[in-house]
């Protein structure tokens, strides 16, 4: 794999850490800005909403720009947002920081995967995507705990400044070591949108949204499940999330290697594993050994389907930045829906097992969504394209 692939993974790690870390410092931010925890939660929602809406719109504006300058510009925009957050002395400034960072992250995701496809070819896009997206997994395993620890010891601003420094380091690496990439064809916005008019592509988007929705319906409410149903102490929750995180990293490395040639099988196996895990937890979460095993399998089979999802989307709709940015938006919609729908189950008084049953239902729908694309366009690896200019 080219060095640029690992640099892109570093960028995703920094950006995802910035996205996740707000959840780990909610009490500190609430105290700093004299707001409620619900208002801090709105910062998380604002980030996700800006990914969904702003990212694809910004990607349209970058359609005629070479990959390397586009990446550097998006990193600079993200760095600006991060610095605003680090220096924020009001809730409005922090909200602006989250919106700017969310828009930049979504567009960066699309351009990064487009460049990865150019560098390695469609026959290895899933492996490259797995390495790039490993930054996302590592952010949950290492980035979030690190930011939370820094917040507890030296204050929340230190985490913001550190992520900003990491983004600056990544910018330097991209500037020195990353090829320019092929210049995208000059297309109007209408042409870009018409290029998305492919049933196989939207079938792939639907599967991705349902898979991520299923995962986050359950993941969002694991902490209370551990304590109130499985009977673990609060002190063991970080260790259980550590099991989940390690499984996610390992699973992503494995699926990244398998997903190019076995895209459908990876998705089928992953979805069936999710379904089995959620049913097992719904019926047996009171048994601690089963809970630990299920959490490991949830981590190994849930988010690690990302390389296969990316490979399917790229083969159905091409490796363009707009296709990948919209995929990022769809994934975030699934995430937002899963967390929201699981919360509705709890608010209705159905108990902590209800999100597990809902997650299983979404996994079943994800399985059924695979049948919407019976053709070969979104499953077969394509030939390696010509090398890009440096």
N, C-alpha and C positions, 0 to 999 in steps of 0.2 A: 504494500500500500504506500502511495506517495506520502511524504511528510505533511503535505497540506491537509490530508484527511485527519491526522492527529491534532493539527492546529485547530481545525474546525470543531473537533470534539472538545478542545479546551475552551473555545468560545461558547459552545452550548453549555458546558459545565458552569461557566461564570454567569451566563444569562439565567439558567435554570436555578442556580443558587439564589440569585437576586429575586426570582419569582417566588421560590418556596420559603425564603427566610422570614418573610413578614409573618407567616403563620407561627413561627417559632418565637417571635418577639412581641406577640400581641399585648401582653401586660405592659411592657416597657413603652410601646408606642402609645397605648391608651393613656398612660400616665404623663408622657411627654407632651401630648397635644390636648390633654384634658377632654378626651372623647371616650365613648363606650366601646366595648369589645366588638359590638355589632358594626360600628363605624370603621373599626380597624379591619373587620372582615370585608367591608366594602372595598378596601384597597386591593384585596385579593380578587374580588369580582371585577373591579375596574381593569386590572391587569389582563384578566382572561377575556373580558369584553373587547378590549383594544386589540388583542391578538385576533379575535374573530372578525372584527369590522375593519380596523385600521390596517392590519398587515397586508391583506390582499389589495387594498386600494394603493398602498405605497408600492407594492410590487408592480402594479400596472405602470406606475410612474417610472420605474426602473427598467422597463422592458427593453430599452435600446442601449443600456449601459453594460459594459463588460463586467464579468463576474467580480474580478479583483477590486476595482474601484467601487463597485456596488457594495461589496462586503466591508470595505474600509469605511465607506460613508455610513453604513448601518451601524457598525461598531462605534463610530464617532457619535451617532445619534443616541445609541444606548448609553454610552459613557456620559453624555450630557444629562440624560435622565437620571443616571445613577448619582452624579455629582449634585444634582438638584435635591435628590433625596437625602444625601449625606449631610447637606447644609440646611435642610428644611427646618424652619422654625414655626410652621403652621401646617394644619391639616390640608389646606388647599395646595400648598407646595408639594407635600408628599403625594397627594392625589395626582397632580400633574406629572410627578416623577414616574409613578406607576403606569400612567397612560403612555407616556413617551417610550418607556422601556418595553411595554407590551407590543406597541406598534413595530418598534425596531426588531424585537425578537422574532416576531412572526415572519416579517419580510426576510430577515437573515436566514431563518430556517429554509425558506424556499430557495433562495439564491445559493446557500451552502449545498443543499442536496442536488441542485442543478449542476454546480461545479463538480461535485463528487461524481455524478454520472458522466460528465465529460472526461474526467481524469481516468476513470477505471473502465468505462464502458458498461452497457446494459447487462452484460453477462455477469458482472460482479457488483452491481448496484446494491444488492441487499447486504453483502458483506461490508461494503463501504458505508452504507447507511447505518449498519449495526455499530460500527466503530464511531461514527459521528454522534449517533444517538446514545452511545455509552456515556457521553458527557452528561446527558439528562439523568441516566440512572445513578451515576456517581454523585450528582448533585443531591439526590435524596439520601444516599448512604453517607457521604462525607461532607458535602457543602452545607446542608441544613444543620446537622449537629454542630459543625464548626461555627457557623454563624450564631447559633443559639448559645453556645458556650461563650463566645466573645461578648455577646450581649449581656450575659449574666455576670461576667467578670469586669468588663470595661465599658459597657454601654452599647446601645444599638448602633450608634454612628460608626463605631469601629468596623462593624461588619460591612456597612455601606462603603466606607473608604477602601477596605480591603478588596471587595469585589471590583470597585472602580480601578484599583491598581492592577488587578488580574486582567480586566478588559483591556487596559492600556498595554500590558505585556503581550496579550494576544494580538492586538493591532500591529505591534512591532513585528511579530512573527509572520503574520499574514503579509505585511508589506515586503518582507525580505524573502520569504520562501514560497509564496503561493504564485502559481502561474496566472496569467491574465485571464485565461479562459476564452472560449470562442465568443465573439460578439453576437448577441441575440439579434435575430432578424427584426427589422423595423416593421412592426405591425401596429395598427391602431387598436384602441381599446375594444372596439366592436369585434375585430378579428380575434383578439385574445379571448374574449368571452365566448365567441362562437366555437373556438377550438375546444372548449369544455363540453360541447354538446355531444357526448359519447355515453351511451347507456352503461357500457362496461365500467367507465370511470366513476359514474355515480353509484353503481353497485359497490364498487370498491370503497368509495367514501362512506356509504351507508354501513358497510361491515366495520370499518375503522371506528365510526362513531359508536356503534353498538358495543364493540369490544371494550373500548375505553370507558364507555358509560357503565358497563357491567362491572369492570374493575373498580371504578371509583364509587359506585354505589356501596360497595363493601368496604374498600380501603378507608374511606372517609370516617367510618364509624367503628374501626377496629379497636381503638383505645378503650371506649366504654365496654365493648364486647369482651375484651380481655379481662377486665376487672369485674364486671357485673354478671357475666354469664360463665366465663371460664374460671373465675376465681383467682386470677393472678393478682399479685400486689402491684400497686402503682409503680414501685421501684423497678419491676421487671419489664415494664412496657418498652423502654428504650432497647432492651436486649431483644425483645420480640420483633420490634421494627428493624433492628439490625439483621436478624435472620431474614426478614423480608427483603431488605436492601441487598444483602449479599447474594441471595437467590436471583434477584433481578439482574444484577451485573453478570453473573454466571450464565443465566438463561439467555441474555442478550448476546453474549459472545458465541454461544452455541447456535442460536437461530440465525445469527448473522452469517454463519458459514453454510447453513443448510438451506436458507430461504431462497437463494438464487435458483437452485435446481429443483427445489421441492416446495415451492411457494404455497400451493394449495394444501399440501399435507401438513406443513407447519401450522397454517391457520386452522385446519380441521383439528389437528391434535391439540393445539393450544386452547381452542374454544371448548372442546370436550373436557379437557383438564379443568378449565374454569368452571364448567357446569358441574362436574363431579365434586370439586372442592367446595363450591357454595352449597350444594345439597348436603354434603357431609357436615359442614359447619352448622347449617340450619338444623340438622337433626342431632348433632353430637358435640356442639361447642362446649358443653359442660365437662367434657373430658379434655384435660390439659394436653396430653400427649397427641391426641388427634388434632387439637388446635394448632400446636406447633408445626406438625407435619403439613397441615392445610395451609398455614401462613407461608411456609417455604414453597409449596407448590403454586400458591397464588402469585408469589414473587417471580418464580421461574417461568410461569406460563402466561402471565398477564401482559404487562408492558413489553416483555421481550418479543411479542409478536410484531412489534414496530418494524423491524427490517422486512418481514414478509409483507406487511401492509404497505410499506413504501415501495417495495418491488412491484407489487400488484398495481398500485396507482401509477407508477412511472410507465409500466408496460401498457397500461390502458390509455393513458393520457399524455405520455411523453415526459421528458425530464425537465420541462420548462419551470422557471421559478414560480410562475403563477399557479401551475398545477400543484406544486409542492406547498406553496404558501396557503392555498385554499385547503389542502389536506390538513395543515397545521390548524387552521380555523375550525375544520370539522371535528378534529380530535378534541379541541378545547370545548366545542359545543357538547360533545359526548361527556367530557369531564364535568362540565357545569351541570348538565342534566342529571348525571348520576348522583352527584353530591346533593343536588336539590331534591330529587325524587326520594332518595334515602331519608332525607330530613322530613319530607312529608309523611313518610311511613311512621317515623318516630312521633311527629306532632299528632298524628291520628291515634296514638296510643297503642299501636300494634306490637310494640316491643322491639328489642334489639335484633331479633332474628328476622324481622320483616325485611330489612335491606338485603339480607342474604337471599331470601326467596325472590325479591325483585331482581337482584343481580343474576340469579339463575335464569329468570325469565328473559332478561336482556341477552344473556349468553345463548339461549336457545334461539332467539330472534337473529342473533349474529350468525349462528349455524345455518339457519334457513336463508339468510341473505346471500350466502355463498352460491346458492342455487340460481340466483338471479343472473349470474354470468356463466353460461354454459360454454361459451366460445373459448378460443385459445389465446386471444389477444392479450389478456391481462394475466396469463399464467406462464407463457413461454418466455424463456430468456432470449433476448435478441442479440444480434451480433455486435461486436465491439466497434464503435465508431472510430473515425479518423482521429489521430492525436491532435490535441489542441495546441495552439501557439503559446509560447512562454513570453 
